[in-house]
């Protein structure tokens, strides 16, 4: 498995029990915040994680897994879910038509 998949899986496992801020995930996984942010944006675009605004907790943005997604899924199953979501995201993007 590739490093990108392993990072995404680690992020999803980090979110398994409760919502977390980007900085908390970054510290736990010992990754730069920009790396975690990029992976979270990709996971969010695939519909696997979502933002949660919690005004009671310092007005930070938190992330959580989307209900029904099991972060500790068998790696092959998780690869299948991520691959399917990527295809859905790509298929949903509008195709530009060039006119002369």
C-alpha positions, 0 to 999 in steps of 0.5 A, a space after each residue: 500500500 502507498 504512503 498516501 493511503 496509509 496516511 489517510 487510513 491513520 487520519 480516519 483511525 484518529 477520528 474513530 472515537 471522536 471529532 478532532 481538530 487538525 492540529 490534534 491529528 497533526 500532533 498525534 500522527 507527527 505530520 505537518 499540519 499542511 500534510 494533514 490538511 491536504 489529506 483531510 480535504 481529499 477525504 472530505 471531497 470523497 465524502 469520508 469525513 466532514 467538518 463540524 463547527 463547535 461554537 462551544 469548543 473555542 470556535 475551532 473546526 473539527 473533523 469527524 468520519 461520516 456516519 457509516 464509514 468504519 475507519 478500522 475497516 480491513 485495508 482492502 475494504 478501505 482501499 475499495 471505498 476510497 477508490 470508489 469515492 474518488 471515481 464518484 468525485 471525478 465523474 461528478 466534475 463538469 466537463 469543460 467544452 471549448 468553443 471557438 
